[in-house]
Amino acid sequence: MDILLDRSDDDHWVVTMISLRAQNWAAHELCCALRPCFAGSMRLDIMSADRLLKNARKQGFKTEFVGLCGKDIY
């Protein structure tokens, strides 16, 4: 498993990069002069989380979704 999506509350989700490869990918894709470091997880709305996970799956990452009905792995 590379990336975990977990529900935080009704409007937000926490995306956590589990594998070292996913952490490196996120740091490369998300860090910039305004956000120089990546702590390993982030809190996002569902649309942002969906966009991030679609990008990650295109790069070959395995993702796990934890929702109200349990876990799904993609």
DSSP file (Angstrom, degrees, kcal/mol; ACC not computed):
  #  RESIDUE AA STRUCTURE BP1 BP2  ACC     N-H-->O    O-->H-N    N-H-->O    O-->H-N    TCO  KAPPA ALPHA  PHI   PSI    X-CA   Y-CA   Z-CA
    1    1 A M              0   0    0      0, 0.0    62,-0.2     0, 0.0     3,-0.1   0.000 360.0 360.0 360.0 135.8    0.0    0.0    0.0
    2    2 A D        +     0   0    0     60,-2.0    16,-3.3     1,-0.3    17,-1.3   0.795 360.0  26.6-107.6 -42.8    1.3    3.4   -1.0
    3    3 A I  E     -Ab  17  63A   0     59,-1.9    61,-2.6    14,-0.2     2,-0.4  -0.984  60.4-158.0-134.3 135.6   -1.4    6.0   -0.1
    4    4 A L  E     -Ab  16  64A   0     12,-2.7    12,-2.9    -2,-0.4     2,-0.5  -0.945   0.4-163.7-115.6 130.9   -4.2    6.0    2.4
    5    5 A L  E     +Ab  15  65A   0     59,-3.2    61,-3.0    -2,-0.4     2,-0.4  -0.971  17.4 176.4-112.6 121.1   -7.4    8.1    2.2
    6    6 A D  E     -Ab  14  66A   0      8,-2.5     8,-3.4    -2,-0.5     2,-0.2  -0.980  33.2-111.9-130.3 136.8   -9.2    8.3    5.5
    7    7 A R  E     +A   13   0A   0     59,-1.3     6,-0.2    -2,-0.4     3,-0.1  -0.489  29.3 179.1 -70.0 129.3  -12.4   10.3    6.3
    8    8 A S        -     0   0    0      4,-2.3     2,-0.2     1,-0.4     5,-0.2   0.851  64.1 -37.0 -95.3 -48.3  -11.7   13.1    8.8
    9    9 A D  S    S-     0   0    0      3,-1.7    -1,-0.4     0, 0.0     3,-0.3  -0.843  82.9 -62.2-158.1-167.4  -15.2   14.6    9.1
   10   10 A D  S    S+     0   0    0     -2,-0.2     3,-0.0     1,-0.2    -3,-0.0   0.804 132.6  26.7 -60.3 -30.1  -18.2   15.3    6.8
   11   11 A D  S    S+     0   0    0     34,-0.1    35,-0.5    35,-0.0     2,-0.3   0.522 115.3  58.7-112.3  -7.9  -16.3   17.7    4.6
   12   12 A H        -     0   0    0     -3,-0.3    -4,-2.3    33,-0.2    -3,-1.7  -0.909  51.0-164.8-133.8 154.5  -12.6   16.6    4.8
   13   13 A W  E     -AC   7  44A   0     31,-3.1    31,-3.2    -2,-0.3     2,-0.6  -0.946  18.9-132.4-131.4 151.0  -10.4   13.6    4.2
   14   14 A V  E     -AC   6  43A   0     -8,-3.4    -8,-2.5    -2,-0.3     2,-0.6  -0.934  15.8-161.2-107.9 123.6   -6.8   12.9    5.2
   15   15 A V  E     -AC   5  42A   0     27,-2.8    27,-2.0    -2,-0.6     2,-0.5  -0.920  10.8-170.5-104.0 122.3   -4.5   11.6    2.6
   16   16 A T  E     -AC   4  41A   0    -12,-2.9   -12,-2.7    -2,-0.6     2,-0.7  -0.958  19.6-140.7-119.2 128.1   -1.4    9.9    4.0
   17   17 A M  E     +A    3   0A   0     23,-3.0   -14,-0.2    -2,-0.5   -15,-0.1  -0.777  26.1 174.6 -84.9 113.9    1.6    8.8    2.0
   18   18 A I        +     0   0    0    -16,-3.3   -15,-0.2    -2,-0.7    -1,-0.2   0.913  53.7  61.6 -90.8 -49.2    2.6    5.5    3.4
   19   19 A S  S  > S-     0   0    0    -17,-1.3     4,-2.3     1,-0.1     5,-0.2  -0.423  82.3-122.5 -81.3 156.3    5.4    4.2    1.2
   20   20 A L  H  > S+     0   0    0      1,-0.2     4,-2.6     2,-0.2     5,-0.2   0.879 114.6  55.8 -61.8 -38.5    8.7    6.0    0.8
   21   21 A R  H  > S+     0   0    0      1,-0.2     4,-2.3     2,-0.2    -1,-0.2   0.911 108.7  46.7 -61.0 -43.0    8.1    6.1   -3.0
   22   22 A A  H  > S+     0   0    0      2,-0.2     4,-2.7     1,-0.2    -2,-0.2   0.884 111.2  52.1 -67.3 -38.6    4.7    7.9   -2.4
   23   23 A Q  H  X S+     0   0    0     -4,-2.3     4,-2.4     2,-0.2    -2,-0.2   0.926 111.5  46.4 -62.4 -44.4    6.4   10.3    0.1
   24   24 A N  H  X S+     0   0    0     -4,-2.6     4,-2.2     2,-0.2    -2,-0.2   0.902 112.7  50.1 -64.9 -41.0    9.0   11.2   -2.5
   25   25 A W  H  X S+     0   0    0     -4,-2.3     4,-2.8     2,-0.2     5,-0.2   0.933 112.2  47.1 -62.2 -46.7    6.4   11.6   -5.3
   26   26 A A  H  X S+     0   0    0     -4,-2.7     4,-3.0     2,-0.2     5,-0.5   0.906 111.5  50.6 -63.6 -42.0    4.3   13.9   -3.1
   27   27 A A  H  X S+     0   0    0     -4,-2.4     4,-1.6    -5,-0.2    -1,-0.2   0.915 114.5  44.6 -62.0 -41.8    7.3   16.0   -2.1
   28   28 A H  H  < S+     0   0    0     -4,-2.2    -2,-0.2    -5,-0.2    -1,-0.2   0.905 121.4  38.2 -68.0 -41.9    8.3   16.4   -5.7
   29   29 A E  H  < S+     0   0    0     -4,-2.8    -2,-0.2    -5,-0.2    -3,-0.2   0.808 127.1  31.2 -79.8 -31.6    4.7   17.1   -7.0
   30   30 A L  H  < S+     0   0    0     -4,-3.0     2,-0.2    -5,-0.2    -3,-0.2   0.677  94.8  90.8-107.3 -20.6    3.5   19.3   -4.1
   31   31 A C     <  +     0   0    0     -4,-1.6     2,-0.3    -5,-0.5     7,-0.1  -0.548  44.5 147.0 -84.5 144.7    6.4   21.2   -2.6
   32   32 A C        -     0   0    0      3,-1.4     3,-0.3    -2,-0.2    -2,-0.0  -0.855  65.2 -72.0-154.5-173.7    7.4   24.6   -3.9
   33   33 A A  S    S+     0   0    0     -2,-0.3    -2,-0.0     1,-0.2     0, 0.0   0.831 133.0  46.4 -61.1 -31.6    8.9   27.8   -2.6
   34   34 A L  S    S+     0   0    0      1,-0.3    -1,-0.2     2,-0.1    -3,-0.1   0.743 126.2  28.8 -83.0 -23.4    5.6   28.6   -0.8
   35   35 A R  S    S+     0   0    0     -3,-0.3    -3,-1.4     1,-0.1    -1,-0.3  -0.672  72.3 169.6-135.0  78.5    5.3   25.0    0.7
   36   36 A P        +     0   0    0      0, 0.0     2,-0.3     0, 0.0    -5,-0.1   0.661  59.6  42.1 -72.6 -17.5    8.9   23.8    1.0
   37   37 A C        -     0   0    0     -7,-0.1     2,-0.4    -5,-0.0    -5,-0.1  -0.915  61.9-148.8-132.0 158.6    8.2   20.6    3.0
   38   38 A F        -     0   0    0     -2,-0.3   -11,-0.1     1,-0.1     4,-0.1  -0.992   4.8-158.0-126.7 124.3    5.7   17.8    3.1
   39   39 A A        -     0   0    0     -2,-0.4     3,-0.1     2,-0.3    -1,-0.1   0.446  50.8 -99.2 -85.3  -0.4    4.8   16.2    6.5
   40   40 A G  S    S+     0   0    0      1,-0.1   -23,-3.0   -17,-0.1     2,-0.3   0.159  97.2  46.4 105.7 -20.0    3.5   12.9    5.0
   41   41 A S  E     -C   16   0A   0    -25,-0.2    -2,-0.3     2,-0.0     2,-0.3  -0.979  58.3-167.5-148.9 162.4   -0.2   13.7    5.2
   42   42 A M  E     -C   15   0A   0    -27,-2.0   -27,-2.8    -2,-0.3     2,-0.5  -0.992  22.6-125.0-150.4 152.7   -2.6   16.4    4.3
   43   43 A R  E     +C   14   0A   0     -2,-0.3     2,-0.3   -29,-0.2   -29,-0.2  -0.891  41.1 167.7-102.3 123.0   -6.3   17.3    5.0
   44   44 A L  E     -C   13   0A   0    -31,-3.2   -31,-3.1    -2,-0.5     2,-0.1  -0.877  38.0-107.4-133.2 160.1   -8.3   17.9    1.8
   45   45 A D     >  -     0   0    0     -2,-0.3     4,-2.5   -33,-0.2     5,-0.2  -0.439  47.9-100.5 -77.7 167.3  -11.8   18.3    0.5
   46   46 A I  H  > S+     0   0    0    -35,-0.5     4,-2.5     1,-0.2     5,-0.2   0.845 120.6  53.2 -63.9 -35.8  -13.2   15.3   -1.4
   47   47 A M  H  > S+     0   0    0      2,-0.2     4,-2.1     1,-0.2    -1,-0.2   0.920 112.4  44.5 -66.1 -42.4  -12.7   16.9   -4.9
   48   48 A S  H  > S+     0   0    0      2,-0.2     4,-2.4     1,-0.2    -2,-0.2   0.906 114.1  49.7 -67.1 -41.9   -9.0   17.6   -4.1
   49   49 A A  H  X S+     0   0    0     -4,-2.5     4,-2.6     2,-0.2     5,-0.2   0.912 110.5  50.6 -63.0 -42.2   -8.4   14.2   -2.6
   50   50 A D  H  X S+     0   0    0     -4,-2.5     4,-2.3    -5,-0.2    -2,-0.2   0.919 110.9  48.3 -61.3 -45.1  -10.1   12.6   -5.7
   51   51 A R  H  X S+     0   0    0     -4,-2.1     4,-2.0     2,-0.2    -1,-0.2   0.915 112.8  48.5 -62.2 -44.1   -7.9   14.5   -8.1
   52   52 A L  H  X S+     0   0    0     -4,-2.4     4,-2.4     1,-0.2    -2,-0.2   0.921 112.7  47.4 -63.6 -44.7   -4.7   13.6   -6.1
   53   53 A L  H  X S+     0   0    0     -4,-2.6     4,-2.7     2,-0.2    -1,-0.2   0.867 109.2  53.1 -68.6 -35.9   -5.6    9.9   -5.9
   54   54 A K  H  X S+     0   0    0     -4,-2.3     4,-1.8     2,-0.2    -1,-0.2   0.920 111.5  47.1 -62.5 -42.5   -6.4    9.7   -9.7
   55   55 A N  H  X S+     0   0    0     -4,-2.0     4,-1.1     2,-0.2    -2,-0.2   0.919 112.1  50.5 -62.0 -44.1   -3.0   11.2  -10.4
   56   56 A A  H  <>S+     0   0    0     -4,-2.4     5,-2.2     1,-0.2     3,-0.5   0.909 109.0  50.2 -63.1 -43.4   -1.4    8.8   -8.0
   57   57 A R  H ><5S+     0   0    0     -4,-2.7     3,-1.4     1,-0.2    -1,-0.2   0.859 105.5  57.1 -65.4 -34.1   -3.0    5.8   -9.6
   58   58 A K  H 3<5S+     0   0    0     -4,-1.8    -1,-0.2     1,-0.3    -2,-0.2   0.814 104.9  53.1 -63.1 -28.7   -1.9    6.9  -13.0
   59   59 A Q  T 3<5S-     0   0    0     -4,-1.1    -1,-0.3    -3,-0.5    -2,-0.2   0.420 127.3-101.9 -86.4   0.8    1.6    6.8  -11.6
   60   60 A G  T < 5S+     0   0    0     -3,-1.4    -3,-0.2     1,-0.3     2,-0.2   0.587  70.3 148.3  93.5  11.0    1.1    3.2  -10.5
   61   61 A F      < -     0   0    0     -5,-2.2     2,-0.5    -6,-0.1    -1,-0.3  -0.551  45.0-130.2 -79.9 144.1    0.5    3.8   -6.8
   62   62 A K        -     0   0    0     -2,-0.2   -60,-2.0    11,-0.0   -59,-1.9  -0.810  28.5-163.0 -90.8 132.8   -1.8    1.5   -4.8
   63   63 A T  E     -b    3   0A   0     -2,-0.5    11,-3.1   -61,-0.2     2,-0.4  -0.890  11.8-154.6-120.8 148.6   -4.3    3.4   -2.8
   64   64 A E  E     -bD   4  73A   0    -61,-2.6   -59,-3.2    -2,-0.3     2,-0.5  -0.985   7.1-158.5-122.3 132.2   -6.5    2.4    0.1
   65   65 A F  E     -bD   5  72A   0      7,-3.4     7,-2.3    -2,-0.4     2,-0.6  -0.942   2.7-166.7-111.8 124.8   -9.8    4.2    0.9
   66   66 A V  E     +bD   6  71A   0    -61,-3.0   -59,-1.3    -2,-0.5     5,-0.2  -0.936  26.0 151.8-113.9 109.0  -11.3    4.0    4.4
   67   67 A G  E >   - D   0  70A   0      3,-2.7     3,-1.2    -2,-0.6    -2,-0.0  -0.400  62.2 -72.4-119.8-163.6  -14.9    5.1    4.5
   68   68 A L  T 3  S+     0   0    0      1,-0.2     3,-0.1    -2,-0.1    -2,-0.0   0.777 128.9  48.6 -66.5 -27.2  -18.0    4.5    6.5
   69   69 A C  T 3  S-     0   0    0      1,-0.3     2,-0.3     0, 0.0    -1,-0.2   0.274 119.7 -96.0 -99.3  10.7  -18.5    1.1    5.0
   70   70 A G  E <   -D   67   0A   0     -3,-1.2    -3,-2.7     2,-0.0     2,-0.3  -0.820  62.4 -25.1 115.8-154.8  -14.9   -0.2    5.5
   71   71 A K  E     -D   66   0A   0     -2,-0.3     2,-0.4    -5,-0.2    -5,-0.2  -0.778  41.3-173.5-107.2 144.6  -11.8   -0.4    3.3
   72   72 A D  E     -D   65   0A   0     -7,-2.3    -7,-3.4    -2,-0.3     2,-0.4  -0.997  11.0-154.2-130.7 137.5  -11.4   -0.5   -0.5
   73   73 A I  E      D   64   0A   0     -2,-0.4    -9,-0.2    -9,-0.2   -11,-0.0  -0.945 360.0 360.0-115.5 132.9   -8.0   -1.0   -2.2
   74   74 A Y              0   0    0    -11,-3.1   -10,-0.2    -2,-0.4    -1,-0.1   0.323 360.0 360.0-123.0 360.0   -7.4    0.3   -5.7
